[in-house]
Amino acid sequence: MNKSEIKYISFKTNGIYLHSYFYNNSLLVYQTRIIMIVSVIRIYNCSTYCISHVYADGEYICDGLEDTDRMLDQSQSLEYIKAHKVYGQTAIPTGYYKLTLDVVSPKYSKSKFYMDLCKGKVPRILNVPAYDGVLIHAGNTAEDTAGCLLVGYNKEKGKVLNSRVAFEKLYKLLLKHKNEEIYIKYTRLYKK
């Protein structure tokens, strides 16, 4: 499946946004908001990584790469998630999380790229069960992540390329909404 197979319908009324994503006439995600929504729709999963499409307010931004999806969900118990998570090799549970741009990353604040672009304040996904320090950042393969979302363009199997370009595009869009609440929604849509 590719991004052209996912249909998106949106409209705004009285400052409230209504968003719907469809695939084969089936509703995938329905969102109502006065906030910004980043949607990560996982479309491919294998034993070492998963690939997703990343949207912001319904607009395709880039692709994502994470560790393998072990079919964890935010609604599962913390004990279940901990029992099935393999550290540094498991994508975060699907669900709906708050995202912040206000935390300086100790690791990425040492990078000239991140300091010049965002003063080391890499987007951080908050309150992920059994995970800490989940970020959105540049990278190319599953070896570059330990639960974080890597952004780029999936033009080569097992990789996202032009990652810094994609990160800058997404970050600048997030920055425009810094004074709003920003949420990120992870779902999966794997072919059977």
C-alpha positions in Angstrom: 0.0 0.0 0.0 1.2 3.5 -0.7 0.1 6.9 0.5 -2.0 7.4 -2.7 -4.3 4.5 -1.6 -5.2 6.4 1.7 -8.0 8.9 1.2 -8.3 11.9 3.5 -11.3 14.1 4.1 -11.1 17.2 6.3 -13.2 20.2 7.1 -13.1 23.0 9.6 -16.1 24.6 11.4 -16.0 27.1 14.2 -12.3 26.4 14.8 -12.8 22.6 15.2 -11.1 20.4 12.7 -12.7 17.1 11.6 -10.3 14.6 10.0 -11.0 11.2 8.5 -8.7 8.7 6.8 -10.1 6.0 4.6 -8.7 2.9 2.9 -10.9 0.8 0.7 -13.9 2.8 1.9 -13.1 1.8 5.5 -12.6 4.4 8.2 -9.1 4.2 9.6 -8.9 7.2 11.9 -11.4 9.9 12.8 -10.2 13.0 14.6 -11.8 16.1 16.0 -9.5 18.9 17.1 -8.7 22.4 18.1 -5.1 21.2 18.3 -2.5 19.9 15.9 -2.4 16.2 15.1 0.5 14.2 13.7 -0.6 10.8 12.4 1.9 7.9 12.0 0.3 5.1 10.0 2.4 2.0 10.0 2.1 0.3 6.7 4.9 -2.4 6.7 6.4 -4.5 9.4 9.2 -7.1 9.5 11.4 -8.7 12.1 13.8 -5.7 12.5 11.8 -2.5 11.5 8.5 -1.0 10.5 7.7 1.7 7.9 5.0 4.3 8.2 3.6 7.4 6.5 3.7 10.6 8.5 0.9 13.1 8.1 0.4 16.5 9.9 -3.2 17.7 9.9 -3.9 15.4 7.0 -1.0 16.4 4.8 1.6 13.8 3.9 4.9 15.0 5.2 7.3 12.1 4.9 7.8 8.5 5.8 8.9 7.0 9.2 11.1 4.1 10.3 10.9 2.5 13.7 12.0 -0.7 15.4 9.7 -3.7 14.7 6.1 -3.4 15.7 5.3 -6.1 18.3 1.6 -5.3 18.1 1.6 -3.4 21.4 -1.2 -0.9 22.1 -1.4 1.9 24.6 -4.6 0.3 26.1 -2.7 -2.8 27.2 -1.5 -3.2 30.7 2.0 -1.8 31.6 3.0 -5.3 32.7 2.0 -6.8 29.3 3.9 -4.1 27.4 7.0 -4.6 29.5 6.8 -8.4 29.1 6.7 -8.1 25.2 9.0 -5.1 24.7 12.6 -5.9 23.6 14.7 -2.9 24.6 16.0 -1.0 21.6 14.2 -3.3 19.2 10.5 -2.5 19.7 8.3 0.3 18.3 6.2 2.2 20.8 2.7 1.0 21.4 0.0 2.3 19.0 -2.0 5.1 20.6 -2.5 8.8 21.1 0.3 10.8 22.8 1.1 14.4 23.6 4.2 15.8 21.8 6.4 18.6 23.1 9.1 20.8 21.7 10.2 22.1 25.1 12.8 19.5 26.2 16.5 19.7 25.3 17.8 16.3 24.3 21.1 15.6 26.1 22.2 13.5 23.1 21.1 15.7 20.2 22.0 19.0 21.8 25.6 18.1 21.0 24.8 18.0 17.2 25.4 21.2 15.2 22.4 20.2 13.0 20.0 20.1 15.9 21.4 23.1 17.7 21.2 25.3 14.6 17.6 24.1 13.8 15.9 23.6 17.1 18.5 24.5 19.9 18.6 20.8 20.7 14.9 20.7 21.5 14.0 17.6 19.5 10.3 16.7 19.4 9.6 14.4 22.4 6.6 12.0 22.7 5.3 12.0 26.3 3.9 9.4 28.6 4.5 6.3 26.4 4.0 3.3 28.6 7.2 1.4 29.4 9.3 3.9 27.4 11.3 7.0 28.3 12.8 9.7 26.1 11.0 8.8 22.9 11.9 11.3 20.2 11.4 12.2 16.6 14.7 12.6 14.9 16.8 12.0 11.7 18.3 8.6 11.0 18.3 6.0 8.3 18.0 2.5 9.7 16.7 0.6 12.7 20.2 0.8 14.1 19.7 4.5 14.5 16.7 4.2 16.8 15.8 2.7 20.2 12.0 3.3 20.1 12.1 6.7 18.4 10.5 7.7 15.2 13.0 8.3 12.4 11.7 10.5 9.6 12.8 10.5 5.9 11.7 9.0 2.6 11.4 5.3 2.2 13.1 5.0 -1.2 15.3 2.0 -0.3 14.3 -1.2 1.5 14.9 -1.0 5.2 15.8 2.7 5.2 14.5 6.2 5.2 16.7 8.6 3.2 17.0 12.4 3.1 16.2 12.2 6.8 17.5 15.7 7.8 15.4 17.3 5.0 12.3 15.4 6.3 13.1 16.3 9.9 13.5 20.0 9.1 10.2 20.0 7.2 8.3 18.3 10.0 10.0 20.4 12.7 9.2 23.7 11.1 5.6 22.7 10.7 5.4 21.7 14.4 7.1 24.9 15.4 4.3 26.9 13.8 1.9 25.1 16.2 4.2 25.4 19.3 1.6 27.4 21.2 -1.1 24.8 20.5 -1.4 21.4 22.0 0.3 18.9 19.6 -0.6 15.2 19.6 0.7 12.2 17.7 -1.5 9.3 16.8 0.1 5.9 16.0 -2.0 3.4 14.0 -1.3 0.4 11.9 -2.5 -0.6 8.4 -0.6 -3.6 7.3 -1.6 -5.6 4.2 -2.8 -9.1 5.0 
